[in-house]
Amino acid sequence: MRKSGTVFPVLQGILPISRPQARKDIMAGITLAALAIPEVMGYAKIAGAPVITGLYTMLIPMLLFALFGSSRHLVVGADSATAAILFAGISGMAAPGSAQWMAYAGVLAFMSAALLLMARVIRIGFLADFLSRTVLVGFLTGVGVQVALGEIPGMLGFSAHGRGLAGMIMNALGRIGHASPYDLAVSAAALLTMVVAGKISEKIPGALIAVTGSIVVSSVFHLSRHGVHVLGAIPMGLPQIAFPPLRWSLNLANKLMPTAFSMFVVIMAQSAATSRAYAARHNEQFSQNIDLLGLGLANIGAGLSGSFIVNGSPTKTQMVESAGGMSQLSQITASLCVFLVLLFLTAPLSYMPGAVLSAVVFLIGLELIDIKGMRRIFRERPWEFWVALITACVVIFVGVGQGILTAMFLSIVAHTRHGYRPSNFVIRANGEEKFRPVPVSSPEQLAPGLMVYRFTHSMYYANAEQMTREIRGLVRGAQPSLRWFCIDAGAVDDVDFSAAETMRFIATDLKARGIRLVLAGVSEHVRMELDRSRLAQLIGEGAYYDTFTDVLRAYRAGSSGAG
């Protein structure tokens, strides 16, 4: 999917917008702020950064992507995958949470931004095209399962431990007897509020009601005194805009480049997967190359505002989707909300029960699980269902980043499979001037002695052998014997060296059998490729015709005149 734009586009993710939708977007932005603020503080802990820096990721970085990105739906902010890579990459270089640690985090944000902007300049956003709808369904389903299962310990009142999702679940099962009844009651009340609100009307912001209500109840009844885990005190104030206080050097760049590159790959792949999934869901367009610009600027904003790297977030994007948001106006609204929170409202956040946050994210995870989509794929394309399932399993058991790379690989495999075994046809006369394609297994002739073979894919090394085998079989089994053999190449948009050599071999073999080879529907580009391989010289004059009906007329007239 592509959207045209200028070299430095602005507001492509917002315009056009109607007044009724603007109201929905603003409400969705308020909901996003209420739900994502405590979430990004959790991601800050994963990154080893002060919790307040999580809020900073929703200020300048989110605003920059909203203004300069292309996707109408992608929400950019702190993310668990890149936060974990950040922590692992600079562990041992400084104390987590220290000024030195945050300086390294800022440098990594700048380095990742540089890689994203370089990717924009050389236009490698086409990599997003290697994500089919099949793997996108599997990707989002896997993310949903991972997110939902990961929030169960928090809903029960204890922290998640263990290596990977499987280890965390096993650890949680072993500690199930230590679950807090108060946290469980709070999370159950939050879930009930959101589910009931959704059943009554999709316009009711159930998550916002649950979060706001939990803060009020927690502050009035002092739930923390009853063992309910709350977020605790959060400092107030806006970030300072400055470059990371580090001396840049080649040695520093060499140390941090592997981490920066790893985060760059995850950002590009995860953001592309999420943007493409929601664009496909709403039948909209986006440009991954323009999104790379927005992501690069967002990470420059993160580095300048004392925060850490940001990424396209599937869960935050689903938060806006669930609240009815349909454009980046929601993200601008969320940024303004964070601005006000940092100035005036950090104190109330300290009363929020962690179990409520876990319940909200748990429900969002469930909404990402597309069981209906998986069933439809299984019913209509069983082979592609296994591709989607493998993608989902990799996301669940290995990780989101690896799942996206697997999704891209499997999409390429699926594409190659279609081209490797194309369904080719022969053309049958079905009355005067009426024609019908039939399978190669039914080798009918367009006229006695004339067969038209339609190749339905680009010709390249992987399917050249199939073409040779099918043509040989058609020629051997032809009754009566053939005088002309026509290849209808109207669906062929490219011919590589191996396929061109195969065509030369076929022409020579047919000539030895006394059969004339002609081609129909050849595009200008394909004709240039074949002429470069001197196929026309081998076949002789009159090798090309516009259509196979022109071939039929020439054959009936006993003429070899070119079309």
C-alpha positions as CSV (number, residue, x, y, z in Angstrom):
1,M,0.0,0.0,0.0
2,R,1.3,3.4,-0.9
3,K,0.3,7.0,-0.3
4,S,1.8,9.8,-2.4
5,G,3.4,12.6,-0.4
6,T,6.0,15.3,-0.5
7,V,9.7,14.9,0.5
8,F,8.8,16.2,4.0
9,P,5.2,15.3,4.5
10,V,3.0,16.7,7.3
11,L,-0.4,15.6,8.7
12,Q,-0.8,12.6,6.3
13,G,-2.0,10.6,9.3
14,I,-4.7,13.2,10.2
15,L,-6.2,14.7,7.1
16,P,-8.9,14.5,5.9
17,I,-11.0,14.3,9.1
18,S,-14.7,15.1,9.8
19,R,-16.1,16.9,12.8
20,P,-18.0,13.8,14.1
21,Q,-14.8,11.7,13.8
22,A,-12.7,14.4,15.4
23,R,-14.8,14.1,18.6
24,K,-14.2,10.3,18.6
25,D,-10.5,10.8,18.0
26,I,-10.2,13.2,20.9
27,M,-12.0,10.9,23.2
28,A,-9.8,8.0,22.0
29,G,-6.7,10.1,22.7
30,I,-7.9,10.8,26.3
31,T,-8.5,7.1,26.7
32,L,-5.1,6.3,25.3
33,A,-3.4,8.7,27.7
34,A,-5.3,7.2,30.7
35,L,-4.4,3.6,29.7
36,A,-0.9,4.1,28.3
37,I,0.6,6.3,31.0
38,P,0.9,3.6,33.5
39,E,1.9,1.1,30.8
40,V,4.8,3.2,29.6
41,M,6.0,3.6,33.1
42,G,6.3,-0.2,33.3
43,Y,8.3,-0.2,30.1
44,A,10.6,2.4,31.6
45,K,11.3,-0.1,34.4
46,I,12.1,-2.7,31.8
47,A,14.6,-0.3,30.1
48,G,16.2,0.4,33.5
49,A,15.1,4.0,33.3
50,P,13.3,6.2,35.8
51,V,9.5,5.7,35.5
52,I,8.9,9.3,34.6
53,T,10.9,8.9,31.4
54,G,8.1,6.5,30.2
55,L,5.7,9.5,30.2
56,Y,8.3,11.5,28.2
57,T,8.0,8.9,25.3
58,M,4.3,10.0,24.9
59,L,5.1,13.7,24.8
60,I,7.5,14.9,22.0
61,P,8.1,11.5,20.3
62,M,4.4,10.7,19.9
63,L,3.6,14.2,18.8
64,L,6.4,14.1,16.1
65,F,5.2,10.8,14.6
66,A,1.6,12.0,14.6
67,L,2.6,15.1,12.6
68,F,5.1,13.5,10.1
69,G,4.1,9.8,9.9
70,S,1.8,8.3,7.2
71,S,-0.2,5.7,9.1
72,R,-3.5,6.9,10.5
73,H,-3.5,4.3,13.3
74,L,0.1,3.4,14.4
75,V,0.8,4.7,17.9
76,V,4.4,5.3,18.7
77,G,5.8,5.2,22.3
78,A,7.8,3.0,24.7
79,D,7.7,-0.7,23.8
80,S,8.6,-3.8,25.7
81,A,10.7,-5.3,22.9
82,T,13.0,-2.3,22.4
83,A,13.1,-1.6,26.1
84,A,14.4,-5.1,26.8
85,I,17.0,-4.8,24.0
86,L,18.1,-1.4,25.4
87,F,18.6,-2.9,28.9
88,A,20.6,-5.8,27.6
89,G,22.7,-3.6,25.3
90,I,24.0,-1.2,27.9
91,S,24.1,-3.4,31.0
92,G,27.5,-3.2,32.6
93,M,28.2,0.2,31.0
94,A,26.5,2.2,33.8
95,A,24.1,1.8,36.7
96,P,20.5,1.4,35.7
97,G,18.5,4.7,36.1
98,S,21.7,6.8,36.5
99,A,22.4,9.9,34.5
100,Q,25.1,8.0,32.6
101,W,22.6,5.2,31.8
102,M,20.1,7.7,30.4
103,A,22.9,9.3,28.4
104,Y,23.7,6.0,26.7
105,A,19.9,5.5,26.2
106,G,19.7,8.9,24.5
107,V,22.7,8.1,22.2
108,L,21.0,4.8,21.2
109,A,17.9,6.7,20.3
110,F,19.8,9.0,18.1
111,M,21.7,6.1,16.4
112,S,18.5,4.2,15.8
113,A,17.0,7.4,14.4
114,A,19.9,7.8,12.0
115,L,19.4,4.2,10.8
116,L,15.7,4.8,10.3
117,L,16.3,8.0,8.3
118,M,19.0,6.3,6.2
119,A,16.4,3.6,5.5
120,R,14.0,6.3,4.4
121,V,16.5,7.9,2.0
122,I,17.3,4.6,0.3
123,R,13.6,3.7,0.3
124,I,13.7,0.2,1.8
125,G,10.2,0.6,3.1
126,F,9.2,-2.0,0.4
127,L,10.2,-4.6,3.0
128,A,6.7,-4.1,4.5
129,D,5.3,-5.5,1.3
130,F,6.6,-8.9,2.4
131,L,3.9,-9.2,5.1
132,S,0.8,-10.9,3.8
133,R,-2.6,-10.6,5.4
134,T,-2.2,-14.2,6.5
135,V,0.9,-13.6,8.6
136,L,-0.5,-10.3,9.9
137,V,-3.5,-12.2,11.3
138,G,-1.1,-14.6,12.9
139,F,1.2,-11.8,14.1
140,L,-1.6,-9.9,15.9
141,T,-3.0,-13.1,17.3
142,G,0.3,-14.0,18.7
143,V,0.8,-10.5,20.2
144,G,-2.6,-10.8,21.8
145,V,-1.9,-14.1,23.4
146,Q,1.5,-13.0,24.7
147,V,0.1,-9.7,26.1
148,A,-3.0,-11.3,27.7
149,L,-1.0,-14.2,29.4
150,G,1.7,-11.8,30.5
151,E,-0.8,-9.7,32.5
152,I,-2.3,-12.6,34.5
153,P,0.3,-12.3,37.3
154,G,-0.3,-8.6,37.7
155,M,-4.1,-9.3,38.0
156,L,-3.4,-11.7,40.8
157,G,-1.2,-9.3,42.7
158,F,2.4,-10.5,42.2
159,S,5.2,-9.7,39.8
160,A,6.0,-11.9,36.8
161,H,9.3,-13.7,36.9
162,G,10.9,-16.4,34.7
163,R,12.8,-16.6,31.4
164,G,10.4,-16.0,28.5
165,L,6.7,-16.3,28.4
166,A,6.6,-20.0,29.2
167,G,8.9,-19.5,32.2
168,M,6.8,-16.7,33.5
169,I,3.7,-18.7,33.2
170,M,5.2,-21.7,35.0
171,N,6.4,-19.3,37.8
172,A,3.0,-17.8,38.0
173,L,1.3,-21.2,38.3
174,G,3.7,-22.1,41.1
175,R,2.8,-18.9,43.0
176,I,-1.0,-19.1,42.4
177,G,-1.5,-19.8,46.1
178,H,0.0,-16.5,47.0
179,A,-2.4,-14.5,44.9
180,S,-3.8,-11.3,46.6
181,P,-7.6,-11.5,47.0
182,Y,-7.7,-7.7,47.0
183,D,-5.8,-7.3,43.8
184,L,-7.9,-10.1,42.2
185,A,-11.1,-8.3,43.3
186,V,-9.9,-5.0,41.9
187,S,-8.9,-6.5,38.5
188,A,-12.2,-8.4,38.4
189,A,-14.1,-5.2,39.0
190,A,-12.2,-3.4,36.3
191,L,-12.8,-6.3,33.8
192,L,-16.5,-6.4,34.6
193,T,-16.8,-2.6,34.2
194,M,-15.1,-2.7,30.7
195,V,-17.1,-5.7,29.5
196,V,-20.4,-4.4,30.6
197,A,-19.7,-1.0,29.2
198,G,-18.8,-2.6,25.9
199,K,-22.0,-4.7,25.9
200,I,-24.2,-1.6,26.5
201,S,-22.5,0.6,23.8
202,E,-19.2,0.7,22.0
203,K,-19.2,4.5,22.5
204,I,-18.9,4.1,26.3
205,P,-15.1,4.3,27.2
206,G,-15.2,1.4,29.7
207,A,-11.4,1.4,30.1
208,L,-11.4,5.1,30.9
209,I,-14.2,4.6,33.5
210,A,-12.3,1.7,35.1
211,V,-9.0,3.6,35.4
212,T,-10.6,6.8,36.7
213,G,-12.9,4.9,39.1
214,S,-10.0,2.8,40.5
215,I,-7.9,6.0,41.2
216,V,-10.9,7.6,43.0
217,V,-11.7,4.4,45.0
218,S,-8.0,3.8,45.8
219,S,-7.4,7.4,47.1
220,V,-10.7,7.5,49.1
221,F,-10.5,4.1,50.7
222,H,-6.6,3.9,50.9
223,L,-6.5,0.5,49.2
224,S,-2.7,0.4,49.5
225,R,-3.2,-0.1,53.3
226,H,-5.2,-3.3,52.5
227,G,-2.4,-4.8,50.4
228,V,-3.4,-3.5,47.0
229,H,-0.4,-2.7,44.9
230,V,-0.4,0.9,43.6
231,L,2.0,2.7,41.3
232,G,3.4,5.0,44.0
233,A,4.8,8.5,43.9
234,I,5.7,10.0,40.5
235,P,7.8,13.2,40.1
236,M,6.3,16.3,38.4
237,G,7.7,18.5,35.6
238,L,8.5,18.6,31.9
239,P,11.7,17.1,30.4
240,Q,14.7,19.3,29.6
241,I,15.6,19.5,25.9
242,A,19.3,18.7,25.4
243,F,21.7,16.4,23.7
244,P,22.9,13.4,25.8
245,P,25.9,14.5,27.9
246,L,28.3,12.1,26.4
247,R,31.4,12.7,24.3
248,W,30.7,11.1,20.9
249,S,33.5,8.9,19.5
250,L,34.1,6.1,17.1
251,N,34.8,3.7,20.0
252,L,31.4,4.6,21.6
253,A,29.6,4.1,18.2
254,N,31.2,0.7,17.8
255,K,30.1,-0.4,21.2
256,L,26.5,0.7,20.8
257,M,26.0,0.0,17.1
258,P,24.9,-3.7,17.5
259,T,22.3,-2.6,20.0
260,A,21.1,0.3,17.8
261,F,20.9,-2.0,14.8
262,S,18.9,-4.6,16.7
263,M,16.4,-2.0,17.8
264,F,16.3,-0.5,14.3
265,V,15.3,-3.9,12.8
266,V,12.6,-4.4,15.5
267,I,11.3,-0.9,15.0
268,M,11.1,-1.1,11.3
269,A,9.5,-4.6,11.2
270,Q,7.1,-4.2,14.1
271,S,5.9,-0.8,13.0
272,A,5.4,-2.0,9.5
273,A,3.5,-5.0,10.6
274,T,1.2,-3.0,12.8
275,S,0.7,-0.2,10.3
276,R,-0.1,-2.7,7.5
277,A,-2.4,-4.8,9.7
278,Y,-4.6,-1.8,10.6
279,A,-4.5,-0.3,7.1
280,A,-5.7,-3.6,5.8
281,R,-8.4,-3.8,8.4
282,H,-9.8,-0.4,7.4
283,N,-8.9,-0.7,3.7
284,E,-6.7,2.4,3.9
285,Q,-3.3,3.3,2.4
286,F,0.0,4.2,4.1
287,S,3.6,4.6,3.1
288,Q,6.2,2.7,5.1
289,N,8.9,5.0,3.8
290,I,7.1,8.1,5.2
291,D,6.5,6.2,8.4
292,L,10.3,5.6,8.6
293,L,10.7,9.4,8.5
294,G,8.2,9.8,11.3
295,L,9.8,7.1,13.4
296,G,13.2,8.6,12.9
297,L,12.0,12.0,14.0
298,A,10.2,10.5,17.0
299,N,13.4,8.9,18.2
300,I,15.3,12.1,17.7
301,G,12.7,13.7,20.0
302,A,13.2,10.9,22.5
303,G,17.0,11.4,22.6
304,L,16.6,15.2,23.0
305,S,13.9,14.9,25.8
306,G,16.0,12.6,28.1
307,S,13.9,9.6,27.3
308,F,14.6,6.3,25.6
309,I,13.9,4.7,22.2
310,V,10.3,4.5,20.9
311,N,8.6,2.1,18.6
312,G,5.3,1.4,16.9
313,S,3.1,-0.3,19.5
314,P,0.5,-2.9,18.7
315,T,-1.1,-2.7,22.1
316,K,-1.4,1.1,22.1
317,T,-2.7,1.1,18.6
318,Q,-5.4,-1.4,19.7
319,M,-6.2,0.9,22.6
320,V,-7.0,3.7,20.1
321,E,-8.9,1.3,17.8
322,S,-11.0,0.0,20.7
323,A,-11.9,3.6,21.8
324,G,-13.0,4.5,18.2
325,G,-10.0,6.5,17.1
326,M,-9.3,6.7,13.4
327,S,-6.5,9.1,12.9
328,Q,-3.3,10.6,14.5
329,L,-5.5,13.3,16.1
330,S,-5.9,10.7,18.9
331,Q,-2.1,10.7,19.4
332,I,-1.9,14.5,19.4
333,T,-4.7,14.5,22.1
334,A,-2.8,11.9,24.1
335,S,0.4,14.0,24.0
336,L,-1.5,17.1,25.2
337,C,-3.0,15.0,28.0
338,V,0.5,13.8,29.0
339,F,1.7,17.5,29.0
340,L,-1.0,18.4,31.5
341,V,-0.4,15.3,33.6
342,L,3.3,16.1,33.8
343,L,2.5,19.7,35.0
344,F,-0.4,19.1,37.3
345,L,-1.6,15.5,37.7
346,T,1.2,13.1,38.6
347,A,0.0,12.9,42.2
348,P,-3.3,11.1,41.4
349,L,-1.6,8.5,39.3
350,S,0.2,7.3,42.4
351,Y,-3.1,5.8,43.6
352,M,-3.7,3.7,40.6
353,P,-3.8,-0.1,41.4
354,G,-1.4,-2.1,39.3
355,A,-4.1,-4.8,38.9
356,V,-6.3,-2.4,37.0
357,L,-3.6,-1.7,34.5
358,S,-3.1,-5.4,34.1
359,A,-6.8,-5.9,33.6
360,V,-7.0,-3.2,30.9
361,V,-4.0,-4.6,29.0
362,F,-5.3,-8.2,29.4
363,L,-8.6,-7.2,27.7
364,I,-6.7,-5.4,24.9
365,G,-4.7,-8.6,24.3
366,L,-7.9,-10.6,24.0
367,E,-9.2,-8.2,21.4
368,L,-6.0,-8.7,19.3
369,I,-6.6,-12.5,19.1
370,D,-8.4,-13.0,15.8
371,I,-10.0,-16.4,16.1
372,K,-12.5,-15.6,13.4
373,G,-9.8,-14.6,11.0
374,M,-7.8,-17.8,11.7
375,R,-10.9,-19.9,11.1
376,R,-11.6,-18.2,7.9
377,I,-8.0,-18.7,6.6
378,F,-8.2,-22.4,7.6
379,R,-11.5,-22.8,5.8
380,E,-10.4,-21.0,2.6
381,R,-6.6,-21.5,2.5
382,P,-5.5,-24.4,4.7
383,W,-1.9,-24.1,3.7
384,E,-1.8,-20.4,4.6
385,F,-3.4,-21.2,8.0
386,W,-0.3,-23.0,9.0
387,V,1.8,-20.0,8.0
388,A,-0.4,-17.8,10.3
389,L,-0.2,-20.3,13.1
390,I,3.6,-20.7,12.9
391,T,3.9,-16.9,13.0
392,A,1.6,-16.7,16.1
393,C,3.5,-19.4,17.9
394,V,6.9,-17.7,17.3
395,V,5.5,-14.4,18.6
396,I,4.1,-16.2,21.7
397,F,7.0,-18.5,22.6
398,V,10.1,-16.7,21.1
399,G,9.3,-13.0,20.9
400,V,7.6,-10.2,18.9
401,G,10.7,-9.2,17.0
402,Q,11.5,-12.7,16.0
403,G,7.9,-13.3,15.2
404,I,7.9,-10.4,12.7
405,L,11.1,-11.6,11.0
406,T,9.5,-15.1,10.8
407,A,6.3,-13.5,9.4
408,M,8.4,-11.7,6.7
409,F,10.3,-15.0,5.9
410,L,7.1,-17.0,5.7
411,S,5.4,-14.4,3.5
412,I,8.3,-14.7,1.1
413,V,8.1,-18.5,1.2
414,A,4.3,-18.3,0.5
415,H,5.0,-15.9,-2.5
416,T,7.7,-18.2,-3.8
417,R,5.5,-21.2,-3.5
418,H,2.8,-19.6,-5.7
419,G,5.4,-18.6,-8.3
420,Y,7.3,-21.9,-8.1
421,R,4.2,-23.9,-9.0
422,P,2.0,-21.6,-11.1
423,S,-1.3,-23.0,-12.4
424,N,-0.9,-22.8,-16.1
425,F,-3.5,-23.5,-18.8
426,V,-4.1,-24.3,-22.4
427,I,-6.8,-22.4,-24.4
428,R,-9.8,-24.3,-25.8
429,A,-12.1,-23.0,-28.5
430,N,-15.6,-22.8,-27.0
431,G,-17.6,-21.8,-30.1
432,E,-16.8,-19.3,-32.8
433,E,-14.5,-16.6,-31.4
434,K,-15.1,-17.9,-27.8
435,F,-12.3,-19.3,-25.8
436,R,-11.8,-20.9,-22.4
437,P,-8.7,-21.8,-20.4
438,V,-8.6,-25.4,-19.3
439,P,-6.0,-27.2,-17.1
440,V,-2.8,-28.5,-18.7
441,S,-3.9,-32.0,-17.8
442,S,-6.6,-31.5,-20.5
443,P,-4.3,-30.8,-23.5
444,E,-6.8,-29.4,-26.1
445,Q,-5.9,-27.6,-29.2
446,L,-7.2,-24.2,-30.3
447,A,-7.3,-25.5,-33.9
448,P,-6.0,-28.8,-35.3
449,G,-2.3,-28.6,-35.1
450,L,-2.2,-25.4,-33.0
451,M,-1.9,-25.3,-29.2
452,V,-1.9,-22.2,-27.0
453,Y,-0.2,-22.6,-23.6
454,R,-0.8,-19.8,-21.1
455,F,2.0,-19.2,-18.5
456,T,0.5,-17.4,-15.5
457,H,3.6,-16.1,-13.6
458,S,6.9,-14.4,-14.1
459,M,9.4,-16.8,-15.7
460,Y,12.4,-17.4,-13.5
461,Y,14.8,-20.1,-12.5
462,A,12.5,-21.9,-10.0
463,N,9.6,-22.5,-12.4
464,A,11.5,-22.9,-15.6
465,E,11.7,-26.6,-15.2
466,Q,7.9,-26.8,-14.7
467,M,7.5,-24.9,-18.0
468,T,9.8,-27.3,-19.8
469,R,8.1,-30.4,-18.4
470,E,4.6,-29.2,-19.2
471,I,5.4,-28.1,-22.8
472,R,7.1,-31.5,-23.5
473,G,4.1,-33.4,-22.1
474,L,1.7,-31.3,-24.2
475,V,3.7,-31.8,-27.4
476,R,4.1,-35.6,-26.9
477,G,0.4,-36.1,-26.1
478,A,-0.9,-33.8,-28.9
479,Q,-3.5,-35.4,-31.2
480,P,-3.2,-34.5,-34.0
481,S,0.5,-33.7,-34.1
482,L,1.3,-30.0,-33.7
483,R,2.5,-27.6,-36.3
484,W,2.5,-24.4,-34.2
485,F,2.9,-24.0,-30.5
486,C,2.0,-20.7,-29.0
487,I,3.0,-19.4,-25.5
488,D,0.6,-16.9,-24.2
489,A,2.8,-14.6,-22.1
490,G,0.2,-11.9,-21.2
491,A,0.7,-12.7,-17.5
492,V,4.5,-12.7,-17.7
493,D,6.1,-9.5,-16.4
494,D,9.7,-10.6,-16.2
495,V,12.1,-13.3,-17.6
496,D,15.4,-14.0,-15.8
497,F,18.5,-15.5,-17.5
498,S,17.7,-19.1,-16.5
499,A,14.2,-18.8,-17.9
500,A,15.4,-17.2,-21.1
501,E,17.9,-20.0,-21.6
502,T,15.0,-22.5,-21.1
503,M,13.0,-20.7,-23.7
504,R,15.9,-21.0,-26.2
505,F,16.1,-24.8,-25.4
506,I,12.3,-25.2,-25.9
507,A,12.5,-23.3,-29.2
508,T,15.3,-25.5,-30.4
509,D,13.6,-28.7,-29.3
510,L,10.3,-27.7,-31.0
511,K,12.1,-26.7,-34.2
512,A,13.8,-30.2,-34.3
513,R,10.3,-31.7,-34.1
514,G,9.0,-29.5,-37.0
515,I,6.9,-27.3,-34.7
516,R,7.0,-23.6,-34.9
517,L,7.1,-21.6,-31.6
518,V,5.4,-18.3,-31.5
519,L,4.5,-16.0,-28.5
520,A,1.5,-13.8,-27.8
521,G,0.7,-11.0,-25.4
522,V,4.4,-10.2,-24.8
523,S,4.9,-6.9,-23.0
524,E,7.6,-4.5,-24.2
525,H,9.8,-5.2,-21.2
526,V,9.6,-9.0,-21.6
527,R,10.2,-8.7,-25.3
528,M,13.4,-6.7,-24.6
529,E,14.5,-9.4,-22.2
530,L,13.9,-12.2,-24.8
531,D,15.5,-10.2,-27.6
532,R,18.6,-9.7,-25.4
533,S,18.8,-13.5,-25.3
534,R,18.3,-13.6,-29.1
535,L,15.2,-15.7,-28.9
536,A,13.5,-14.0,-31.9
537,Q,16.6,-14.8,-34.1
538,L,16.3,-18.4,-33.1
539,I,12.6,-18.6,-33.8
540,G,12.7,-16.6,-37.0
541,E,10.6,-13.8,-38.4
542,G,7.1,-13.4,-37.1
543,A,7.8,-14.6,-33.5
544,Y,5.5,-12.2,-31.7
545,Y,1.7,-11.6,-31.9
546,D,-0.5,-9.3,-30.0
547,T,-3.0,-11.9,-28.9
548,F,-3.5,-15.6,-29.4
549,T,-6.5,-14.8,-31.6
550,D,-4.1,-13.1,-33.9
551,V,-2.0,-16.3,-33.8
552,L,-5.2,-18.3,-34.7
553,R,-5.9,-16.1,-37.7
554,A,-2.3,-16.3,-38.9
555,Y,-2.3,-20.1,-38.5
556,R,-5.6,-20.5,-40.4
557,A,-4.4,-18.3,-43.2
558,G,-1.1,-20.3,-43.4
559,S,0.8,-17.0,-42.8
560,S,3.7,-16.3,-40.6
561,G,3.2,-12.5,-40.7
562,A,4.1,-10.8,-37.4
563,G,1.5,-9.0,-35.3
